[in-house]
Amino acid sequence: MKAVQEEMKAGQEEMKAGQEEMRVAQSRLEQKMEAGQEEMRSGQGRMEKGQEEMKGLIDEVKGEVQRKIDEVEEKVQMKVEDVKTEVKGKIEEVEHKVQGKIGEIERRLSELEDRPFSFSASPEFMHPRPTIKSLTFDGQTSWTVFKTQFNVVSSTNGWTDFVKASQLVASLRGSAAEVLQGIPADKLTDLTTIEKALEFRFGDRHLTQFYRTELKTRKQKPGESLQDLAADVERLMSLAYAECPQDVRDSLAAQYFVDAIRDEETQLSTRLMDFTDLKSALAYSMKFESAKTTSKISIHARSMETDDDTWKERDDKFESLLKALEKLVESLAAEQNAPRRNPNLTCWKCFKKGHVQRACQVNDFI
């Protein structure tokens, strides 16, 4: 019985020892858990701090971007204001000039209204002296070209229709001046009548179809440069298609120019580029022609070098053939000089056929 009690006592002590170990282990576990929680709290703090820093950077970038946008908007607004101010200034300047012109016209009209009827001078003859010298037309040059130049001069000088008619009459020479004989005397100061008479006599309208046909059949002449060809095509275009829009004239001029190119390779290459204006077609065709000429010179130089080698080789062959021919001639001459052999003859010295005894070349027996 006592032994059992001791054994139970020993078991209790062992249980107490185990419980103590469990308490120690639990205490250590709690310490580790507390340390882990502390580390987690520290990591969370660092993460929150990093998020705060990132948020601060994002806000800073947003602020910088917004500042740049505001800067650009401000500059654009300033430019717009400057343009508006400049345009407004130009408009005011034009308005001021227009008002000045209107005022000048009103003043002149007022002077004309107030002028007494007994005043003998005509306002047309009071026009200021021309600032550009008038042209002359003798009927030998293009009436259309002269009319264009005359209109520019009259516009620059500020001529009225009456002054233009007077200047036009004064500019006529030769056969052009003879047209005035068919105009009534009371119409010699009427600009429209004079221009119609000159247009009927020297105008290009009735020759339009002729110029168009000439354009279609125009070909580059031998020795004619591409620049001269383009200039003539442009001249014919101004006569044949004067009423067409500029873009249509440019396109047609390019087509007629390409059709007129003499060299087939240059023509084909320029046509494939499909140019819509004469200047571009001319520039490309000149470049192509120049490159082609340069290439031909290079090929010719290489050909000459090759020809030199070929002729040298031919000379060597000729010399060898000449030597062989000389040998052949010498052998033929030797055969001709040698006595002819008759296959029916028999030599009584060597008893062979083909020669006689006196021509035998066998040595005599000793």
Secondary structure, DSSP 8 states (H G I E B T S, - for coil): -HHHHHHHHHHHHHHHHHHHHHHHHHHHHHHHHHHHHHHHHHHHHHHHHHHHHHHHHHHHHHHHHHHHHHHHHHHHHHHHHHHHHHHHHHHHHHHHHHHHHHHHHHHHHHHHHHS-TT----GGGG----SS----B-SSS-HHHHHHHHHHHHHHHT--HHHHHHHHHHHB-HHHHHGGGGS-GGGTT-HHHHHHHHHHHH-SGGGHHHHHHHHHH----TT--HHHHHHHHHHHHHHHSTTS-HHHHHHHHHHHHHHH-SSHHHHHHHHHHT-SSHHHHHHHHHHHHHHHHHHHHHHHHHHHHHHHHHHHHHHHHHHHHHHHHHHHHHHHHHHHHS---EEEEE-TTT--EES-GGG--S----
